[in-house]
């Protein structure tokens, strides 16, 4: 067994694992009413779905970092020997699901000495530099190894060295043994689950886990995106926010031109997550209220005559939405790294299912969005928001904004954003936020929101947009909030009065429309340099942002976060 040197001192570990510094999101308990209300057959299916998600976590840990599994084994062996430092390190390891992460202050967390985070995480050779990567691809293309390069640059491949070259191995082949075990569990669940549509999806997904064929995943994705009235939720999330190596390709003009010449689009690698839950019918019905307005929103998107988008203004929107009581979040979707996912709109634009007539599906995570400490929330408002505007703040309005954000992912250009390289995700997340804000007035006119809800969404969103610290450029979800704060401040959407945020409410939506139009223009043009300039012009941490950040730091000491999954733990122990 490999041995490692622990990086964080006992003092630092004791601090970070203390309840004041470790946010805990509690998923369903073993005796949760939502679970007890399930039919016995669905309870049996849920066990197999949790097992499948646990296997997927093992796979994604290797995609994230080649040392994760060895470190996990080492920590467990040290804990058995009574090593308290290893025990506390394991708390953080389990929370962030790996060795390397960032905390809520955007500081890097390295649990093991000598193992830093790589641009290519675990999907590229550990010793591969950006320069060598570019040079090898250029040489291979000039040598006519076109298919080999295509295999390297697909989002599904693990890249390995092959003599002087590189080679891509589809992750289904690379992790074939574990994917086959996952498929077994999904098939067992499909035999007992009570919903025929859900079972068909599980069988399609199981088939896709046994054979390295992107079209099989497309069929599974297409079916998954139609699921609306099922008791259970199971998702394999595939998103490419973590791979920073592939995105560097657009910075190399010679390589970019060669790839274009051969019709190869370099798409960042997928990282995998597993979501297991129970559909909340009441929450889902509330979500569906927006669906009838989506074609109208599509028709009101900037420059909508210049691109195709997932939502059509002429047809019924292929968009399903569910609110989920969470049982388990494994792998990429469950990593608590600076924050954790509130909701997802999948499949992403790079996925094959969207080219064969598939739609998208929004899944919202109830337990993650719940506010557990109302007192702390009030302390935060007292510290940062103009007292006169407290009446407009409502934590539920953050959920309404998230609904707008997720649906906005389906609006705007459907393809071409890979040309924006490392800025593609920042631009896309910015677009989703601005889409949510830009249509608040229109949705109020259409009857989706009341005037009071309109005010609550605007003020709550602006107040929640301030961070505890300046993020790094790799944090797409946080970089975009800094950009928005700078953009809104410059145009008078808010100001700081007596050290507190005062929102100039009537200015917010027009400014959001302005920013949305600029973002869509960048996506349509697909110009890396324009994207870089736009991000850098707006990603400016101002004195006012620092002022509010200091106040937020005083209110919340939290540095890390973790998930408490009592029901999932019980079900896994029973298998």
N, C-alpha and C positions, 0 to 999 in steps of 0.2 A: 504493500500500500504506500502511495505517495505521502510525504509529509510536507507541511507548509508552516510558515511563520505568520502568526496572527498579527494584524497591523494596528488594531485599535486597542488602546490601553484599557485596563479594568475601569479606571475613572471615566473614560469617555464612553465605554459600553454601558456602565451603570446609569450614566446620564441619558443616553439615547434610548435605553429600554425602559426608563422610568415613565409612568403614566402621563406625566406632564409634558413629556417630549415625544411620546409615541402615540400618534392618533390611531384609534382602533375603530374600524368599521365592522359592525356586527351583522353577519348574514343570518339566515334563518336558524333558529334553535331546534333541537331535536324534537321538542314537543310543539313546534309552531302550528297554529291553527291551519295555516295554508297547506302544510304537509299532511296533517291529520285528516283534512277534508278530501285528500286524493283517494281514488279507488285503489284497492290493494294491488292490482296489476301495475298501475302507474308508480306506486311506491317501489315495486320490484324493479321496474325499468329504471327508476331514478338511481338505484345502486349501480347499475351497469354504466349509466351515463357519467356518474362521478368517477368510476374506475377508468373510463376512457379519457376523461379530462386529466386524471392524474398521470396517465401514460404520456399524454401530450405534453404535460409539464416537463417530464424527463427529456423528451425530444427537444423542446424549446430551450431548455437550459444549455444543451450542447450547441444549439444555433447561436445562443447569446454569448457563450464563452467556452472554449474547449476544456477549461479546468473546473467548471462548475461541479460536475458530478464527483470528481476526485476530491474536491474540497469538501463537499457534502459528506462523503464517506469518512474523510479525515476528522471532520468536526464531530460526527456521531461516535467515532471510536474514542476521541478524546473526552467526550461527555461521559462515556461509560467508565472512564478512568477517574472521573470526578473533577475534570478540568472546568472550573467556573468561567474562565475567560472564553473557552470554546462554547460553553452553553449560551452565554450572552451573545457571542458572535453569531451563533446559529439562529437566535431570535431575529436578528437583522437579515441574515442570509435568507431565511424563510419569508420574511416580509417583502424584501426587494427581489426575491427569487433569483439570487445570483451573487457573485462576488462584488461586482462593480455597479454603482448607481450614483444618483445625485440625491441630495436631501431637499427639504422644502426651501432651504436658503440657496439652492443651486450650487452647493459645494459638493465636490466629488467624494463619494464614500468608497474606499478601497479596503475590503475586509482582510485581504492577504497581501503581505509585502511582496513586491516584485512582479505583481500581475496587474498591469494597467489595462484600461479599456482600449480596444483597437478600433480603427475606422471601420473595418470589415467585421467587427465582432467575432463570431465563431463561424461565419459563412465563407470567409476567405482564409488562406494560410496565414498563420500568426505572424510570420516573418516577412510578409509581403508588403512592401512600401507602395505608396501611391505611384511613385515614379516607375518602379519596376512593373507594376500592374499595367500602366499605360504602355510602356515600352514593349512588354510581351504581347499585348493585344495588337499593337501596330505591326510587329514582326509577323505574328500569326496571320493577320489579314493580308499582308504583302506576300506571304507564302501560300496563299490560297486556302487557308484553313477556315473557311467561312462558317461551315456548320459547327465546327468546334467552338468558335467564338460565340455563335448564337447560343450554344449550350451553356457557355460561361455566363452570359448576360441575361438569361431568363430569371424571373423572380423566384423560380422553384428550385434552383440548383445550389448545391454545396460545392464550392470551388476548391480543387486540390491541385497539387503540383504533379506534372506528368513529364518527367525528364526536364527539358528546358522550357517546356510549355506549361500552360494551365489547362485544366479540364473541369467541366461542370458535370456533377452527378445529381440527377433529380432527387429531391429529398425523400421521396417515397422509396426509391431504391437504396439510398444511403442509410435510412433508418427502417429498412424493410421489416425487420423482426418486430420492432415496437409498433409500427403502423399496423401490422397484421394482428397484433394483440388488441389494439384499439378497435379494429374492424370486428373482431370477435365480440367485443363488449357491445358495440352498436347493434350488431345482429341479434344478440341476446335481448337487448332492450326492445328491438323491433318486434320480437316474438311475443312480448307480453304487454307492451304499451297499448292503450285503448283507442288511440286515434290513428286512423288509416293513413291520412296525409302525412302525419309525423313519421309513421313507420316507413312509408315509401321514401321519405327523405333520408332516414337513417340507413336504409338499405343502399340507396344511391351513394351516400357518403362512405359507407363501408367498402363498397366496390372501388371507389376512388382511392381509398387508402391501401388497396392491395396491388394496384397497377399504376405505374408512372405515366399517366395519360391526362394532360390538362383538360381534355374534353370531358372526362369523367367528373372532374371537379366542377366543370361548368354545368353539367346536368344536375349535380347535387345542389350547387348554388342557386340555379334557376328554380328548383323545387323549394328550397329553403325560403327563398324570397317571396313565395306565395303563402307561406304559413301564417294564418291569422287567428284561427280559433282552435288552438291546441291546449291541452292541460299543461304540458311540459315544454321547456325550452332547452335546446342543446345547440351550440354553435361552435364551429371551428373558425376562429377569427384569423384572417391572414392580412396583415398590414405591414407596410414597408418603411416605417418611420425610423427604424433603428440603424439601417445600413447606410453608413456615410461614405463608404468606399465607392460604390457604383455611381453615386451622384457627382463624383469628382471628374468623371469622363468628359462632361461638357466643358470643363476648363481647359481641355487639351484640343486645340483646333485641328491638328493633323488627325488625331484619333477620331474626333467627331465627324470630320469629313469622310474618312474611310468607312465608318459605320453607316453614314447616310448613303454613301455610294452603294453599299451592299444591302440597304434596306433593313438595318438592324437597329432596333430601339433599345437602349440600355435601361432596363427597369430594375430599380432597387429590389433587394431580396425580401421575401416575405418572412416575418416572424410569426409564430403560431401561438394562439391562445385558445382556451376552452371555457365556454360559459355554460353553466348548468343552473336551471331555475324552474320556477313554477309561475305560469302566466297569471297575472293579476287582472281579472276581467274588468273591474271597475276602473282601474288606472288605464287600461287599454282603451276602454270606451271614450275616456276623456282625451286621449291622444288622437283618436280618429277624427275629432272635430275639425282638424286642419286639412284633412285629405281633400275635401271638395274644393278647397281654395288653391291647391297646388298648380293646376293648369293656369289659373289667373296669374299666380306669382311667376310662373315660367314665361308668360306673355309680357310681364313687366320687367324682366331681367335686362340689364344693359346690353346693347349690341346683339340681341337675341336672333337677329337675322343672319349673323355671321358664323353660327356654329350649331351643332346638334347637341341637345341635352337629354338627360335621362327622362325627365318629366316633359311631356308634350303639352303644348297649349291647346292642341286640337283633339287629344284623345284622353281617355281615362288614365289617371296616373298609376303606373305600375309601382306602387309604394305601399308596403304593409308596415304596420307599427304595433309593437307590443310593449307593455310595461311588465317587468319581471321581478318577482321576489327571488332574491339571489340565494342559491345554495352553495355554489362553488365558482371561483374564477381562477383558472390555472394559466400558467405560462404568461405570454405577452399581455393578455387582458387583465391578469391579476397582479402584476408587478406594481408594488407601491414604490415609485421612484419619483420623488418630488410631488407626486399626486397620483391619482388613479382615475380610470375611465368612468365617466358618468353615463355615457351612452355611445352607441356606434351605429353608423349608417353603412351597411355593407350590401353587396360586394363593392369594392373600390373600382374606379374607372379603368384600371389596368386589367381587370379580370375578364376572362373569355366569355362568361355567362351573359354579359351585357351585349355581346355581339350576336348572340343567338336568340335574342328576344326576351332575355331575363330582365327582371326588375330589381328593385332594392328593398331592403327591410331595415327598419329602425328598431333597435332594442334598447330600452331604458332600464337602468339599474336602480331599483327603488332604495335598497339599503345603503347604497353609496351616497345618494343625494340627501338622505335624511339628516337633519340638523340635530345632533344629540345634546348639545349644550346651548340652550337659548340664552342663558345668562352671559356666556362668552360672546354670543352674537351681539347682544345689547352693548356690551363693553366695547366691541369693535365699532359699532355705529356711533357711540358716544365719543370715541377717539377720533374718527375720521370724517363723519358726515355731518353737514350743517343740520342743526337741531330741527330747523323748520321743515326739513325734507325727510325726517324719520318716518313721518306718516305715509310716505310713498314707498318705503322699503318693505318688501315682503319676500321671505325666503322661497316661497312657492313660485314667485315670479322668475326666479333663476331657472326653475324647471321649464317654465313656459319659453324662456329664452333658449334653453337647450333644445327644445322641440324645434324651434325655428332654425337653430344652428344645424341640427342633423338633417332636416329637410333641405336646407340650402346647399348641402353637399350634392344633392341631386339636381341642382340648378346650375346653369353656367356651362362652359365648354366641357364636353365629355372626354376629350382626349387631347394629347399634345403637351401636357404639363411636364412630361419627363425632360423636355428641353430646358427646363428651369433648374435642373440639377439639384443642388443641396437646398435651394430656396423653394422648391415645388411645394413641400408640405407647409411651410410657413405661409406662402401665398394662398394655398387652398384653405387652411384653417382661418386665415384672415377673411377670405371670401365668405366662409360659412357664418362667421360672426356678423359681418356687415350685412349679409343677406337677412339674418334674423332681425337686426335692428332696422334696416332700410324699409322693411315691409310692415312695421308695427302700425303705422298710420293707415295704410291700405287695409290691413286686416281688421282694424278698428272700424273703418268705414263699411267693410263687408259684414260686420257683425260677429267676427270671431272673438274680439276683445271688447270689453266695456271701456269707457273713457278712464275709469279708475284703474283698470288693469293696464291700460296703455301707460299711464303715469308710473305705475309700479314697475313695469318691465324696464322702462327707460332709466329710472333712478336706481333701481336695484342693479341693473347691468353695469351702469357707470361706476357705482360704488364698489361692486365686486371685481372690477377690472384692475384694481391696484394690487401689486405684489409685495411680498415681504423682502424681496431682494432682486437685483438684476439677474436675469437668466443668462445661460450660455446660448450661443447660436444654434446648438443642437436641440434645444427645447422648443420645437415649433409651436406648441400650444401656449407657451409663455412669451415667446418673442413677439407673437402677434398682438398680445395685450399691451406690451410696451409701445409697439408701433401705433396702435389705436390711441393710447393715451397721449402720445406726442401729437398725433394728427388732430385729435379732438381739442387738445389744449391750444394748439396754434390757431384754430378756427373758432374758438370761443364756446365750445360745447360745455365746458366746465371751467371753473376757476377755483383757486384756493383762497378762502376768506378766513382770517383768524386761525390759520392752520388746519382748516377743514374743507372738504370738497363741497362745492355748491354747483349743482347741475343746472345749466341753462336749458331747461327741458325742451323748449320749442326749437332749439338749434340742433339737437342730437340726430334726429331722423334725416334731415336734409344733408348733414355732413356725412352720415353713414352712406347715403345714396351716392355721394360724391366719391367716397373712398371705394365703394363697391364697383363703380364704373371704372376707376383706375385699375383696380385689381383684375377685373374681367379683361380689360384691354391687354394687360401683361400676359394673361393666360392665352388669349387668342394669338398674340404676336409670337409667343414662345421664345422670347429673346432673353438669354441668360444674363447678359449685361444690364438690360433694363430691370430685370428682377432684382439683381444684386444692388443696383443703385437705389431702387425703391425701398428695399429692406433697410439698407444702410442709412438712407436719408431719414427714415422714420424710427429705426431702432436706436433711440437715443434716451438714455436714462437721465432724466432731468432732476434738478434740485427739488422740485415739488414731489416727484415720485419717491425720492430718497426721504423726504420729510414724512410722507405717508407710510413708507416702508418701516421707518423707525417706530412709528406709533403701532403698526401692526405687530412688530416684533415684541413690543412690550405686552400686548394683549395675549398673544399666542407664542408659547415657547416651543411648540411642536417642531421637530426636526425630521422625524421619520413617521411612517405609518404602517399598519399591518391589518390583516383580515382575520376575523374570528369566525370560524366556519364549523360550528358545533354539529349541525345536522349532517353535513358532508363527512366530517370525521367519523361520526357514528355509523353512517352507511358504508363507508370504506372499511371500517373495522369488522363489519358483519360479513363481508365477502371472503 
